[in-house]
Every structure is written in C-alpha cells, then in structure tokens.
C-alpha cells in the first residue's frame, strides 16, 4: 500500500478551501447516534433496488474486503464548516461496485444505507465519480470505529454528510428521494464550492419532484 504522502506536501497542493470553511488540524468525531458494534460474521454489503438484472447482490465482510483496493488523496469538507485537507483514503472504488452490480439503464440516483437505517441520497453521476470510494483506511491506517470502521463512503466533491459512516449497502433508484439529513433540512445536493448547506438554498431541479 506504500507510505502516505506527507501531510505538509498535500496541504500545500490543496490549500484552497470552499467558501465558509476553516482549516482543521486533526479529525473531529461527528455523528448522530451511537457507534455501532462491528460483528464481522453478521456484516453484509447489499446492492439492491433498480439493478440491471433485477436481483439483489451481496458480499460478506471477507469477500467485500477482498475487492481491488485503491487510494485517493482528497479533502473532507464538513457542513459544520471545518475542512480536513489532503487525507489519503484507501478502500474500494464506487466504480468497482457499479461494475460488479450495475444499475438498470433508467437508474438516476443512489441511496447509501448505513447502520441504524441512516441514509444519504446521491445523484448517480456523483456516486460514479472516479474519486468516490468506500473507505476502509485513512493515511494508511484502518478507520477507527468512531470514524466509520469498517466502511464509510467518501465523496470528496460533496459535503461529508453525503458520505455516511458504517455503510451497509446501496439502493439504485429511478427517481430521487431525500436521505436522513436531507429530510431534516440539509441541501439535497451538498456542493461545498456552491456552499449548498441547507434545503432553503435549493434551486428548481435540485431536489426531488413533489
């Protein structure tokens, strides 16, 4: 896996922050609810909904962990206004899951499901970005339970709530539907460069049709 690039070099290369963000040293723990207890013998990653073949696809923890490993150096922008710059994330690319369990031709969105029924919706194009990753590692080390072990989604070009901790699967959808925080007043898209924090900022077409 190699040694992570030095933090100083990465911060120098990626020093510009989205509007309203401040540079964060270290990685604060932020989440809603308790930290789930990982039970590897019961853990399963599911792909369901509008799949190309109409079937549900599942991996146990051992098999999912054996999928091709990749890494991406990317920032993390929290809607609470801190930004962590130049982290090296390691894990399974979202594109790998798309290739192994492709969506139906009319799928437009993905709902990412996590422990305790937590969810976050994404446009399919955002999910399919070459930088979107189901992360198992940060800077060469396994994620801690507080930061999402065994699996969290990282979508670098969106606010961090769009990448839930403790992910358990994805649902392909043929129409958009708001996830947990989106139902509670957060922006449906969540672009930090557009400072899309809250639903009252949404323009026509940003959210699901009523």
N, C-alpha and C positions, 0 to 999 in steps of 0.2 A: 504494500500500500504506500510505502515511502514516507518520508518525513514531511509534515505540513510546512508550507512556505511560512517564512517569518511574519509575525503579526505586523511588524513595523512596515515591511515592504507592501503588504496587502493594503494597509490603511493609507499609505502614500498613493497607491494606484487608484484607490476608490474613496477619495476624501470628500467628494461632494455628497451632501445629504438632501433628501427630499424636503420640500418646504415644511416648516413647523417641527422638524426633527432635531434632536440633540444627540451628540456622540455619547455612546455608553461604553464604559470600560467594564469588562466582566459581563455576565449574563444573568440578569434578574430572573427569578422564578415567577411567572404569572400564569394563572389558570383559574378556571371556575370549578369548584367542587374538589373532592378528594383525589389523591393519587391512587390509581388502581393497582392492585397487586397482580403482577405478571405470573400466569400459570401456563408454562410452555406446552404442557400436554393438552390443554384445552384451547390454546390460541389458534385462530384460523383467520386467514385473509380471504375475503369473498369479493367477487366481481359479479354483479347481477343487474337486473333491470333490462334496458334495451341493448342486449348483447347481439352480436352479429348472428350467432347460431341459436339464440333464444334460450340458451342454457345458463346455469349458474356455474362459475368457475371458482375453485377453492384451492388454497395452499395451506398446509400446516406450517408451523414456525420453521422447522428444519428445511423444508423444501423452498419456502419463500426466501430464507436467508441464503440459500444456495444459488439464487438467481444472479446473473452477472452484476458485479459490483462496479460502481463508477463514483466519481467525485466531482464536485463543482465548488469553486470559490465564489461566494456570494454574500451579500449583506442581508441582514434581517431587520425589517422596519416594523416596530410595534405601533399600533394605533395610539398607545398611551404616550407616544412622542419620543421614545428612545430608539436609537439605531445602533446595531452592532455591526461593525464593518469588517469585511474580508474574512469571514469564517470559512473553513474548508469543511464542506458537508460530504459525507460518504454514505452510499446506500444504493438502492435500486431505482434506476430512472423510471419515471412515469411512462415513458415511451415503451419500455420493456413490457409493462403490464398491458399497454394498448396493443402491442404486437401479439402477445400470447392470448389475450382475451379481448379481441377487438369489439368496438361498439357497432351497433346497427347503423346503416347509412343515414338514417334520419335522427340520430342522436346529436344533440346540440350542447348538452350540459352534463356535468358530473356532480353528484352529491358524494362528498367524502364523509364516511361514517367512522366514528371513533367510540371509545368506551363510554358507557352510561348514556348511549343514544345521542351523544353530541354530533353535530353535523355542520358542514360548510359547503356551500354551492360554488361551483366554478364553471365558467364557460369552457367548452371542450378545448378550444384553442389555447387557453391559459394552462389547462392541465397537460396538454400535449407539448408544451414548451420543452426544448432540449435541456433547460436548466431546472425543470421541476423534478423533484427527487423524493422518494420515500427514504428518509434519512434514518440510518442506524448509528452513525458516528458523527462527531464534530471534532475537527482538528486531530484526527487520528485516534480518538478515544470513543468508546461506546457511550451513547447517550445515557445520562442518569435517568432514574425513574421520574424525577421532578421535571425533567426537560423532555419527557416523551418516550423513554425506553418502553417497549422495544422498537417502536416505529412512529415517526412523525413525518408529516408532509412538509416539504419546503418549496415554496413558490416565490422565488426571490423578487419578482417584479410586482408582487402584491403585498399588502399589509399581512403581518404574520398570523392574524386570526384566520386567514384563508388556508393556512397550513396547520391543521389540528395535530395535537399530540395524541398518542395512544391509538393510532389509526387501526381499524379492523377491516376496512373494505371500501369499495366504491360502487355507486349505483349510476349507471348510464341513464340519462333522461332525454326524452324528446321535447321537453319544454322546461323552462327554468322554474325553480322552486326555491324559496329562501331557506337558508340553514338556520342554525341556532341563534347566532348573533345577528344575522340579517333580519330575523323576525323580531329582534329586540332593539331595532333602531340603527344598526350599522349599515353602511353602504353596501349595495348588492354586488358591486364590482371590486372596490377596495384598492384603487391605484394610488400608491403613496405620492407619486410625482404630480398627480392631479389633486392631491390632498382629499381624496374621496373617503372621508371618515364616516359620515352619518347619512341615513336614508333621506333626510330632508334636502340633501345636496343633489339627489339623483335627478338626472335629466330624462326626458322621454326616451324610452328604449333601454335605460339602464337596469330596470327591474322587470320581474315577471308581469305578464299581462294580467290584468284583474278580470 
